[in-house]
Amino acid sequence: MILGQLDIFIVLTGLHDALFTATSAVCVTGLVVRDTAIYWSAFGQCVLLLLIQIGGMGVITVAASFAILSGKKISLMQRSTMQEASSAPSVGGIVRLTGFIIRTTLLFELLGTAVMVPVFCRDFGFRGLWMALFHSVSAFCNAGFDLMGIREQFSSLTAYSAQPVINITMMLLIVTGGIGFLTWDDLRTNHWHWRKYRMQTQVIFCATGLLLILPAVYFFCWEFDALPMGERIWKSLFQAVTTRTAGFNTADLTQLSEPGGYITMALMLIGGSPGSTAGGMKTTTLAVRWLSV
């Protein structure tokens, strides 16, 4: 009787962990109760990566992409739903925008994978291919899931705190995913002509720039001042970038001072930009409230 109850408890515990992890993956929160690298099998990690991709691009966008690929006609109501999901300014051109979102996502994730493959293959052998792909998708989708537990459980990217290639690539992926697909569409249309950008794009660039520079300066001057200069710079930059929803870390967050903890929470509350892979209150909301005040 006791053994039967124990088996049921183990099954329920495993189901609870799986449900929590799946929810965290599709909502790209990055919270885990089990270390991703050592608890989940290769198949489980593939499922997590798929959920992260769906969550980052948006459930509606993924569903619409399947409809487009199958040749189905998109109704006006469906186009309206796609517009709301992607924060597009109008219904017109929403199908084209969906195709652009898919292409942009795959392009950045493949580029990130290609850049990180040499480093991960050097450290993990042939498995480095999977490591590079997983972290590239997780970073672009601002999910925060990692596979570094094979070195030390729940260590995230602390082993690469002073590694330029991993730091730069991960930061760029986080930022490119976090500024939003509408911003990239605006850049593609108007190139580098600042005055032609939509007001939203201009606000996003200004707000994002300030939210990257100011926290980085704070972390550099007051949180990581005891570290060697190279590691100090990389940790400061990475902490400023990743905090606003990405969920990775190259520093021990328990060692942050109380002001550093408050700044981290504020950045997490703000999050990314509209129509992006990131969550949070949004940079545009912060900018509008700040200007209103």
Long-range contacts (C-beta under 8 A, 24 or more apart in sequence): 21-48, 22-47, 22-48, 22-51, 25-51, 25-52, 25-55, 25-143, 25-145, 26-51, 26-52, 26-54, 26-55, 26-59, 27-55, 27-279, 28-52, 28-55, 28-56, 28-141, 28-142, 28-143, 28-144, 28-245, 28-277, 28-278, 28-279, 29-143, 29-144, 29-247, 29-279, 30-143, 30-144, 30-145, 30-246, 30-247, 30-248, 31-144, 31-247, 32-145, 32-154, 35-149, 35-153, 35-154, 36-145, 36-146, 36-147, 36-149, 37-146, 37-147, 37-148, 37-149, 37-150, 38-149, 38-150, 38-153, 39-149, 42-130, 45-130, 45-134, 45-147, 48-145, 49-133, 49-134, 49-137, 49-138, 52-137, 52-138, 52-141, 52-143, 52-145, 53-105, 53-137, 53-141, 55-141, 55-143, 56-105, 56-137, 56-140, 56-141, 56-142, 56-143, 56-177, 56-277, 57-101, 57-102, 57-105, 57-141, 57-277, 58-85, 58-86, 59-85, 60-85, 60-86, 61-85, 61-86, 61-98, 61-101, 61-102, 64-95, 64-98, 65-98, 65-99, 65-102, 68-95, 68-98, 68-99, 86-181, 86-182, 86-275, 87-180, 87-182, 87-274, 87-275, 88-182, 88-275, 89-182, 89-198, 89-200, 97-181, 97-182, 97-185, 100-181, 100-184, 100-185, 100-188, 101-181, 104-181, 104-184, 105-140, 108-140, 108-173, 108-176, 108-177, 109-133, 109-136, 109-137, 109-140, 109-173, 110-136, 112-136, 112-139, 112-140, 112-169, 112-170, 112-172, 112-173, 115-165, 115-169, 116-165, 116-166, 116-169, 118-165, 119-160, 119-163, 119-165, 119-166, 124-150, 135-170, 136-169, 136-173, 139-169, 139-170, 139-173, 139-174, 139-177, 139-246, 139-248, 140-173, 140-174, 140-176, 140-177, 140-277, 141-177, 141-277, 142-174, 142-177, 142-178, 142-245, 142-246, 142-247, 142-272, 142-276, 142-277, 142-278, 142-279, 143-246, 143-247, 144-242, 144-245, 144-246, 144-247, 144-248, 145-247, 146-248, 156-248, 156-249, 156-250, 157-238, 157-248, 157-249, 157-250, 158-249, 158-250, 158-251, 158-252, 160-250, 161-231, 161-234, 161-235, 161-238, 161-250, 161-251, 162-228, 162-230, 162-231, 162-234, 163-234, 164-234, 167-234, 167-237, 167-238, 167-250, 170-238, 170-242, 170-248, 171-237, 171-238, 171-241, 171-242, 174-241, 174-242, 174-246, 174-248, 175-208, 175-212, 175-241, 177-272, 177-276, 177-277, 177-278, 178-208, 178-244, 178-245, 178-246, 178-272, 178-273, 178-276, 178-277, 178-278, 179-204, 179-205, 179-208, 179-272, 179-273, 179-276, 180-204, 180-272, 180-273, 180-274, 180-275, 180-276, 181-275, 181-276, 182-274, 182-275, 183-273, 183-275, 183-276, 200-274, 200-284, 203-283, 203-284, 203-287, 203-288, 204-273, 204-274, 204-283, 204-284, 206-287, 207-273, 207-283, 207-284, 207-286, 207-287, 208-273, 208-283, 211-240, 211-244, 211-267, 211-270, 211-283, 212-240, 212-241, 213-240, 214-240, 215-239, 215-240, 215-243, 215-263, 215-267, 216-240, 218-260, 218-263, 219-260, 222-257, 222-259, 222-260, 223-251, 223-256, 223-257, 223-260, 224-251, 239-264, 240-267, 243-267, 243-268, 244-268, 244-270, 244-271, 244-272, 244-278, 244-280, 245-271, 245-272, 245-278, 245-279, 245-280, 246-278
